[in-house]
Amino acid sequence: MKRRSALVAIFLYTAFAAAAFAAEKPSLVVVISVDQMRNDYLDRFRPWFARDGFNRFLQRGARFPEARQRHATTSTCPSHAAIGTGLDPRETGIVSNTWYDRVQARQQSCVEDRSARWVGAPPDAPPSLLFPASPVWIGGDFVGDRLKEKFPGARVVSLSLKDRAAVPMGGRKADAVLWYVGGFQRFVTSSYYPAPTPSLLSFNERLPAYFASHRRWELSGRIPEKDLSRVAFDPPELARFKGSVAGTGDRFPHALPNPQNVIESPFGDELVLELARHAIRELRLGRNPVRAPDLLFLGLSSLDYYGHRFGQDSREVADGIVRLDGQLDAFFRWLDGEVGARSTLVFLTADHGVTPIPEVARERARRATGRNDPGVAGRLDLGNGVGAAATVAESSPERVALEEHLAARFGYSLDLKLPNALEGTVVRFEDPIGLYLNRAVLARRRLPPEKVKEAVRDWLRARPGVRAAWTNTEIGDGLPAGEPLALPIERAFRADRSPDVSVYLRPGWIFRKEPGSTHGQPTDDDSRVPLAAWGAGVRAGSWGIRVSPLSIARTIAAVYGFEAGARDAEVLEPVLGRDEKSRAPARAP
């Protein structure tokens, strides 16, 4: 009995001490990840920012302008898992948004959970082609989970338009994780998580009116026309290289005839910020009754949709960024009143940047230099045919050329009319990570896998735009010291999920045949992202040190006195009120 009493006393003392410790720290931490936000947008569009949007970080916060994602695969899911855990993909296992599962012989999505059920879907919803989501595929400890271990009453909430943003940030023990599903036209969650407070999902009742009131995207006027022509490079003759969606138009004003069009415009991020307000009010985040800290992740995904389509040089991206700035300005001022500026710590980052549309980049270079250099930027299409029955011939021309090269190299016949799954030596290309071999075909043809991998590697290295190609055996054994991408590649590699041959492109080149652009490479265009913090106790300034978004988890843990994230990821000392004297002096914001 005495022993039990002693244990209860110890538990109560520990809980009280933790609550007292937390009371001295921010009561709410908000981590905002803006999908596809390049770091240079903060400088390029700064003259038109409001006082309390991005300028809250630039003028009164700590900024780290040399921050980069430190793994090679700069895609949404790996990078959001890195933000949520503070770990590299080799630890989380999230090597890309999707990979090829060699055992199941199918493409595997990073967050799909076939054992879970939808929660919040309309009762009359048609069957969805998507599976519910959860973090079952993600390894490592999440910073939110570690926070809840330190403070049992802490709440963790993660909200986004995309499941592959909300889920990898929220973690396993999150109290609520919501994302938008276009087929349902509402925010949902899955049965993996605790049943959400009914009032949280009641936000969906507002959506029909919201969509109906946002049927048109016009230029906001925040950037005057004379300045817009200067900060954007968007000549009409290059419009054919931009993506478009039927019914929305290829230039301003853009019609938004259905809810998905709204989601893929700047108004989608405004909707997530409205959901965040709703969650903060309903759950009383930042005003925890047990005085434990709360953690809110926000994935703002709309820029990634229209950024892919229109490109970083477009008038659409320019207008979208200043619109987002205005939305954040209103949200932060509301948050000051709801929770209190002295009680809030806010981080800003992104999962990746984006490469300019190659044709736009080449034209810009031509006008600057007077020379037309096709090597400045370009496209490499290694795409698969559509559907499981797609023939070898229905793959991209480059893939067909690879198959023909391998047939000639190893001396076997190739029937282009047969399904690729039965005839192709390469079973699948997973964008942007690389090529998976067809082990059944290799066995039938008695081809040595290592020799085939090396032949694929060498063929890739000769393609225009290819910067590096390595087999999984070479990466697993350790890349040569002379390979400048060795560390990012190794951080992004996991033997059971990564491709047989990984391929990386030169700056300016992309894996995309459709108009528009994309990301995914370990280049500055794709890897360099914003990293900044604002809040009580944050030392204002700009620190030119090489850090990564992994530092967010490390720093949150340092603020509250526990460990999270990779040990070799830096703690952001200015967030703790200290200077970075040992690494770089501060510059005035």
C-alpha positions in Angstrom: 0.0 0.0 0.0 2.8 2.4 0.9 4.6 1.5 -2.3 1.4 2.3 -4.3 1.0 5.6 -2.5 4.6 6.5 -3.2 4.2 5.7 -6.9 1.0 7.9 -7.0 2.8 10.7 -5.3 5.7 10.5 -7.7 3.3 10.5 -10.7 1.4 13.5 -9.3 4.6 15.4 -8.6 6.0 14.6 -12.1 2.7 15.7 -13.7 2.6 18.9 -11.6 6.3 19.7 -12.4 5.7 19.1 -16.1 2.6 21.4 -16.0 4.6 24.1 -14.1 7.4 23.8 -16.6 5.0 24.1 -19.6 3.3 27.1 -18.1 6.5 29.1 -18.6 6.6 28.1 -22.3 4.3 28.9 -25.3 0.9 27.3 -24.8 0.5 26.7 -28.6 3.0 25.8 -31.2 1.9 26.2 -34.9 3.9 24.7 -37.7 3.0 25.9 -41.1 4.2 24.1 -44.2 3.5 25.9 -47.5 3.6 23.2 -50.2 6.0 24.2 -53.1 7.1 27.5 -51.5 10.5 28.5 -52.7 12.6 30.5 -50.3 13.2 33.3 -52.8 9.5 34.1 -52.9 10.0 35.8 -49.5 12.4 38.2 -51.1 10.9 38.5 -54.6 7.4 39.5 -53.4 8.4 41.2 -50.1 7.6 44.8 -51.2 3.9 43.8 -51.3 3.6 41.9 -48.1 1.4 43.1 -45.2 2.8 43.8 -41.8 1.7 40.6 -40.1 1.9 38.0 -42.8 5.3 36.8 -43.9 6.8 40.1 -42.6 6.0 38.8 -39.1 8.9 36.4 -39.7 11.0 38.6 -41.8 10.9 41.7 -39.6 10.3 40.4 -36.1 11.3 36.7 -36.3 14.3 34.4 -36.8 14.9 33.5 -40.4 17.3 30.9 -41.9 17.6 31.8 -45.6 20.1 29.1 -46.4 17.8 26.3 -45.2 17.3 23.3 -47.5 15.7 19.9 -47.4 18.7 17.7 -46.8 17.4 14.5 -48.5 17.5 14.0 -52.2 13.8 13.3 -52.9 12.1 16.7 -52.6 8.5 15.5 -52.7 5.5 16.1 -50.4 5.3 13.0 -48.3 9.0 12.5 -47.5 9.5 16.1 -46.6 6.4 16.3 -44.5 7.5 13.2 -42.7 10.8 14.9 -42.1 9.0 17.9 -40.6 6.8 15.8 -38.4 9.6 13.5 -37.1 12.8 15.5 -37.6 14.2 12.4 -39.3 15.4 11.6 -42.8 13.6 9.3 -45.2 16.1 6.5 -44.5 14.6 6.5 -40.9 11.0 7.1 -41.7 10.9 4.8 -44.7 9.1 7.4 -46.8 11.2 7.4 -49.9 8.7 9.1 -52.1 5.0 9.9 -52.4 4.7 6.4 -53.8 7.0 3.5 -54.4 6.8 0.1 -56.0 6.1 -2.7 -53.5 8.1 -5.6 -54.8 6.3 -8.2 -52.6 2.7 -7.1 -53.5 3.7 -6.1 -57.1 1.9 -2.8 -56.9 2.4 0.8 -56.4 2.2 1.8 -52.7 1.1 5.2 -51.5 2.9 6.6 -48.5 -0.1 7.0 -46.2 -2.8 4.7 -47.5 -4.2 2.3 -44.9 -6.4 -0.4 -46.4 -7.5 -1.6 -43.0 -8.9 1.8 -41.9 -12.4 3.2 -42.6 -13.4 6.7 -43.7 -14.7 8.9 -40.9 -16.6 12.0 -42.0 -17.5 10.9 -45.5 -21.1 11.6 -46.5 -23.4 8.6 -46.0 -24.4 8.6 -49.7 -20.9 9.0 -51.0 -20.0 6.8 -54.0 -17.2 4.3 -53.5 -13.9 6.1 -53.5 -10.8 5.0 -55.5 -8.7 6.3 -52.6 -8.0 4.4 -49.4 -8.2 6.1 -46.0 -4.9 7.3 -44.6 -2.8 6.8 -41.5 0.9 6.7 -40.5 1.2 2.9 -40.6 4.0 3.1 -43.3 6.0 5.8 -41.5 8.8 4.8 -39.2 10.5 6.7 -36.3 9.2 8.9 -33.5 7.0 11.9 -34.3 7.7 15.1 -32.4 3.9 15.3 -31.5 4.0 11.9 -30.0 7.1 12.8 -28.0 5.3 15.9 -26.8 2.4 13.9 -25.6 4.7 11.5 -23.8 6.3 14.5 -21.9 2.9 16.2 -21.3 0.1 13.6 -21.3 -2.6 16.3 -21.6 -1.0 17.9 -24.7 -3.2 18.0 -27.8 -1.8 17.5 -31.4 -3.8 18.4 -34.4 -2.8 18.3 -38.1 -4.9 19.9 -40.9 -4.3 20.0 -44.7 -5.9 19.7 -48.1 -3.6 16.7 -48.7 -3.5 13.4 -46.7 0.2 13.1 -47.5 0.8 16.4 -45.6 -1.6 16.1 -42.7 -0.7 12.5 -41.8 3.1 12.6 -41.9 3.1 15.7 -39.7 0.5 14.7 -37.2 2.0 11.4 -36.0 0.5 8.3 -34.4 -1.0 9.8 -31.3 -2.6 12.9 -32.8 -5.9 13.9 -31.4 -7.3 15.0 -34.8 -5.9 14.7 -38.3 -8.1 16.0 -41.1 -7.6 16.4 -44.9 -9.8 17.2 -47.9 -11.0 14.5 -50.3 -12.3 15.9 -53.6 -14.6 12.9 -54.2 -16.4 13.7 -51.0 -16.1 17.5 -51.2 -15.3 17.7 -47.6 -12.7 17.2 -44.9 -12.4 13.7 -43.5 -10.2 11.5 -41.3 -9.9 7.8 -40.8 -10.7 5.2 -38.1 -7.0 4.9 -37.3 -7.4 8.1 -35.2 -9.6 8.8 -32.2 -13.1 9.7 -33.1 -13.0 13.4 -33.7 -15.1 15.9 -31.8 -18.4 16.1 -33.8 -18.1 19.9 -33.8 -14.8 19.6 -35.6 -16.3 17.9 -38.6 -19.3 20.2 -38.5 -17.0 22.7 -40.4 -18.0 20.8 -43.5 -21.4 22.4 -43.3 -19.8 25.6 -44.4 -18.2 24.3 -47.6 -21.1 24.5 -50.1 -21.5 28.3 -49.3 -17.7 28.8 -49.5 -17.4 27.1 -52.8 -20.4 29.0 -54.2 -18.9 32.3 -53.2 -15.5 31.6 -54.8 -16.3 31.1 -58.4 -13.6 33.3 -60.0 -9.9 34.0 -59.4 -9.1 37.5 -60.5 -5.9 39.4 -60.0 -6.0 40.8 -56.5 -4.3 44.1 -57.4 -1.9 43.7 -54.4 1.0 43.9 -56.9 0.5 46.9 -59.3 0.5 46.0 -63.0 3.7 47.8 -63.7 5.5 45.8 -60.9 3.7 42.5 -61.8 5.2 42.7 -65.3 8.6 43.0 -63.7 8.5 40.3 -61.1 6.8 37.8 -63.4 8.1 36.4 -66.7 4.9 35.3 -68.3 4.8 36.3 -72.0 1.7 35.2 -73.9 3.6 33.3 -76.5 4.8 30.9 -73.8 1.3 30.2 -72.4 1.1 26.9 -74.3 3.8 25.5 -71.9 1.7 26.2 -68.9 -0.8 23.7 -67.7 -4.6 24.3 -67.8 -7.8 22.8 -66.6 -10.8 22.7 -68.8 -13.3 25.4 -68.0 -10.9 27.6 -66.0 -9.1 29.5 -68.7 -5.4 29.9 -69.4 -5.1 33.5 -68.1 -6.7 35.9 -65.7 -9.5 35.9 -64.7 -9.8 32.2 -64.1 -13.2 30.6 -63.7 -13.6 28.2 -60.8 -16.7 26.2 -61.8 -16.4 23.4 -59.3 -15.1 22.8 -55.8 -11.8 21.1 -56.9 -11.0 24.2 -58.9 -11.4 26.3 -55.8 -9.2 24.0 -53.8 -6.5 24.3 -56.4 -6.6 28.1 -56.3 -5.3 30.4 -53.5 -8.8 30.1 -51.9 -8.0 26.5 -50.9 -5.4 27.7 -48.4 -7.8 30.3 -47.1 -10.2 27.4 -46.4 -7.6 25.5 -44.4 -6.9 28.6 -42.3 -10.6 28.9 -41.7 -10.6 25.3 -40.6 -7.7 26.1 -38.3 -9.6 28.9 -36.7 -12.5 26.5 -36.2 -10.3 23.8 -34.6 -8.6 26.3 -32.3 -11.9 27.6 -31.0 -13.6 24.2 -30.7 -10.7 22.4 -29.1 -9.5 25.5 -27.2 -6.0 24.9 -28.5 -3.5 27.0 -26.6 -5.8 27.2 -23.6 -5.3 23.6 -22.4 -7.3 22.9 -19.2 -4.3 20.9 -17.8 -1.9 23.6 -18.8 0.0 21.4 -21.2 1.2 22.8 -24.5 -0.7 22.1 -27.7 0.7 21.5 -31.2 -1.0 22.4 -34.5 0.3 21.5 -37.9 -1.1 23.3 -41.0 -0.3 22.1 -44.5 -1.2 24.8 -47.0 -1.3 22.9 -50.3 -2.9 25.1 -52.9 0.3 26.7 -54.1 1.5 23.2 -55.2 -1.6 22.7 -57.3 -1.4 26.0 -59.2 2.4 26.2 -59.0 2.7 22.9 -61.0 0.3 24.2 -63.6 1.5 27.8 -64.1 5.1 27.7 -63.0 7.2 29.9 -60.6 7.6 32.7 -63.2 3.8 33.2 -63.7 1.5 36.0 -62.8 -0.7 33.3 -61.0 2.1 32.4 -58.6 2.9 36.1 -58.0 -0.7 36.8 -57.2 -1.1 33.6 -55.2 1.8 34.4 -52.9 0.6 37.9 -52.0 -2.9 36.6 -51.5 -1.5 34.0 -49.1 0.4 36.7 -47.3 -2.8 38.6 -46.8 -4.5 35.4 -45.5 -1.7 34.8 -43.0 -1.8 38.4 -41.9 -5.5 38.0 -41.0 -4.9 34.6 -39.4 -2.0 35.7 -37.2 -3.8 38.8 -36.0 -6.8 36.7 -35.2 -4.5 34.2 -33.4 -3.0 37.0 -31.3 -6.5 37.9 -30.0 -7.6 34.3 -29.6 -4.6 32.8 -27.9 -2.2 35.7 -27.3 1.0 36.7 -29.0 3.0 35.9 -25.9 1.6 32.4 -25.7 2.3 31.3 -29.3 5.3 30.0 -31.2 4.9 29.8 -35.0 7.3 28.1 -37.5 7.1 28.6 -41.2 8.7 26.2 -43.8 7.9 24.2 -46.9 8.3 20.7 -48.1 10.0 21.6 -51.3 10.4 24.3 -53.9 9.9 24.0 -57.7 11.9 24.0 -60.9 10.9 26.7 -63.5 9.0 25.5 -66.5 11.9 24.4 -68.9 10.6 26.2 -71.9 10.2 29.4 -69.9 13.6 29.0 -68.4 15.2 28.6 -71.8 13.5 31.7 -73.2 14.5 33.7 -70.2 18.1 32.6 -70.7 17.9 33.3 -74.5 16.8 36.8 -73.9 19.5 37.4 -71.3 22.4 35.9 -73.3 21.3 36.0 -76.9 22.0 32.3 -77.2 19.5 29.4 -77.5 21.0 26.7 -75.3 18.8 23.5 -75.1 20.9 22.2 -72.2 19.8 25.0 -69.9 16.6 23.2 -69.1 14.5 20.3 -70.4 12.3 17.4 -69.8 13.0 13.6 -69.5 10.0 11.3 -69.8 10.5 7.8 -68.4 6.8 7.4 -67.9 4.8 4.1 -67.7 1.9 3.1 -69.9 -1.5 3.7 -68.4 -3.1 0.7 -66.6 -1.9 -2.8 -65.7 -2.4 -4.1 -69.2 -0.4 -1.4 -70.9 2.0 -2.7 -73.5 5.7 -2.0 -73.7 5.0 0.2 -76.7 2.6 2.3 -74.6 5.4 3.4 -72.3 7.2 6.7 -73.1 9.5 6.8 -76.1 12.5 6.9 -73.8 11.4 3.8 -71.9 10.9 2.0 -75.2 14.4 3.0 -76.2 15.7 1.7 -72.9 13.9 -1.7 -73.4 15.3 -2.0 -76.9 18.8 -1.1 -75.6 18.6 -3.8 -73.0 17.3 -6.4 -75.5 20.3 -5.7 -77.7 22.7 -5.6 -74.9 21.7 -9.0 -73.4 20.7 -10.7 -76.7 17.0 -11.5 -76.2 13.9 -10.8 -78.3 11.4 -8.1 -77.3 7.8 -8.0 -78.3 6.6 -4.4 -77.9 2.9 -5.5 -78.2 2.9 -7.5 -75.0 2.0 -6.1 -71.7 4.9 -4.4 -70.0 4.2 -6.4 -66.8 5.0 -9.6 -68.7 7.6 -8.4 -71.2 9.4 -5.3 -69.9 12.7 -5.6 -68.1 11.8 -2.4 -66.2 8.5 -2.9 -64.5 7.9 0.6 -63.3 9.3 4.2 -63.1 8.3 6.0 -59.9 8.6 9.7 -60.3 11.0 11.2 -59.2 13.0 8.4 -57.6 13.9 5.9 -60.4 13.3 2.5 -62.0 12.3 -0.8 -60.6 13.3 -4.0 -62.4 10.8 -6.8 -63.4 12.3 -9.7 -61.4 10.0 -12.3 -62.9 11.1 -11.3 -66.4 14.7 -11.2 -65.4 14.4 -14.8 -64.0 12.6 -16.0 -67.1 15.4 -14.6 -69.3 18.1 -15.7 -66.9 19.5 -12.2 -66.7 21.9 -11.3 -63.8 20.1 -8.5 -61.9 23.3 -6.7 -61.0 24.4 -6.6 -64.6 21.0 -5.4 -65.7 21.0 -2.7 -63.1 24.4 -1.5 -64.2 23.3 -1.4 -67.8 20.2 0.7 -66.9 22.4 3.0 -64.9 24.9 3.5 -67.7 22.1 4.1 -70.2 20.5 6.7 -67.9 23.8 8.5 -67.4 24.0 9.1 -71.2 20.5 10.7 -71.3 20.3 14.5 -71.7 19.6 16.2 -68.4 20.8 13.4 -66.2 23.1 14.4 -63.4 23.7 11.1 -61.6 22.4 7.5 -61.6 23.3 4.8 -59.1 22.2 1.2 -58.4 20.6 0.4 -55.1 23.6 -1.9 -54.4 26.0 1.0 -54.9 24.0 3.3 -52.6 23.7 0.6 -50.0 27.4 0.0 -50.0 28.2 3.7 -49.8 28.7 6.1 -52.6 32.1 7.3 -53.6 33.5 10.3 -51.7 33.6 12.2 -55.0 29.9 12.1 -55.5 28.6 15.5 -54.4 25.1 14.2 -53.9 26.2 11.2 -51.8 24.8 12.3 -48.4 21.4 13.5 -49.7 21.0 10.3 -51.8 21.9 8.1 -48.8 19.6 10.0 -46.5 16.7 9.3 -49.0 17.5 5.6 -49.5 15.9 2.6 -47.9 16.7 -0.8 -49.4 13.3 -2.4 -49.2 11.5 0.5 -50.9 13.9 2.5 -53.0 14.2 1.7 -56.7 16.8 -0.7 -58.3 18.3 2.3 -60.1 18.0 5.8 -58.7 18.3 8.7 -61.2 18.8 12.5 -60.5 18.5 15.3 -62.9 20.6 18.4 -63.5 19.3 21.8 -62.4 16.5 23.0 -64.8 15.5 19.5 -65.8 12.3 17.7 -64.8 10.5 14.4 -65.1 7.3 15.6 -66.7 5.9 15.5 -70.2 2.8 17.5 -69.6 2.8 21.3 -69.7 3.8 23.0 -66.4 6.6 22.0 -64.1 7.4 19.9 -61.1 10.0 19.2 -58.4 11.6 16.2 -56.6 15.4 16.8 -57.3 18.2 17.7 -54.9 18.7 21.0 -56.6 18.5 24.4 -55.1 15.3 25.1 -57.1 13.6 22.1 -55.4 15.4 21.8 -52.0 15.8 25.3 -50.8 12.8 26.3 -48.7 11.8 28.9 -46.2 12.6 28.3 -42.5 11.6 30.9 -40.0 10.1 31.2 -36.5 8.2 33.9 -34.6 7.0 34.1 -31.1 7.7 35.0 -27.5 11.3 34.6 -26.7 12.5 34.3 -30.3 15.6 36.3 -31.1 14.9 38.3 -34.2 17.5 38.2 -37.0 18.6 36.4 -40.1 21.1 33.6 -39.7 23.1 32.4 -42.8 23.7 28.8 -41.6 22.9 25.6 -43.4 20.0 24.0 -41.6 16.9 22.0 -42.6 13.3 21.7 -41.7 14.3 18.7 -39.5 15.4 21.4 -37.1 11.8 22.2 -36.3 11.2 19.0 -34.4 14.6 19.3 -32.7 13.8 22.8 -31.6 10.3 22.1 -30.4 11.7 19.4 -28.3 14.4 21.7 -26.9 11.9 24.3 -26.0 9.9 21.8 -23.9 12.8 19.7 -22.5 12.8 16.4 -24.3 14.5 14.8 -27.3 13.1 14.4 -30.8 14.5 14.2 -34.3 17.9 13.3 -35.7 20.8 14.1 -33.4 22.8 15.6 -36.2 20.0 18.1 -37.0 20.6 21.5 -35.6 18.5 23.1 -32.8 17.6 26.6 -33.9 19.2 28.5 -31.1 17.5 31.9 -31.8 14.1 30.3 -31.2 15.4 29.6 -27.6 16.4 33.3 -27.4 20.1 32.6 -28.0 22.4 33.8 -30.8 24.1 31.5 -33.3 27.5 32.8 -32.3 29.3 29.5 -32.9 28.2 29.3 -36.5 27.2 32.6 -37.9 26.4 36.1 -36.7 22.9 37.5 -37.0 21.9 40.0 -39.6 19.3 42.6 -38.9 15.9 41.5 -40.2 
